[in-house]
């Protein structure tokens, strides 16, 4: 029985780490919106932000499902993303998009690492593989498309 508790604790820690990253993504996209005047780009970024909000809800539900307490806030990620986004805004929209893409790539790495974690419950792995990881990959493609349309 103790092994089951340890398994769940590891699941919760790993899921909370992913939850923290998704919460930081929501905050980062919200801050990044201020760097743009183009309504189409703003709409695209809001859509991506909303997908990260959905991921936050999904991960929070998984943490609760396994008897854990979802983390609140972003921890050091929030400070980092605010700094990066603030610096990028001063350099222009293309830099903001590049910073967002870098964040998505980091998210992809985090999800791939979670899939390698043998203590992540199979239901969570399915959600990561089918929804969350796929969404981050799609976001990278969308950001690349937006970057391609920017005047450099």
Buried (B, 14 or more C-beta within 10 A) or exposed (E): EEEEEEBBBBBBBBBBBBBBBBBBBBBBBBBBBEBBEEEEBBEBBEEBBEBBBBBBEBBBEBBEBBEBEBBEEBBEBBEBBBEBBEEBBEEBBBBBBBBBBBBBBBBBEBBEEBEEBEBBBEEBBEBBBEBBBEBBBEBBEBBEEBBEEBEE
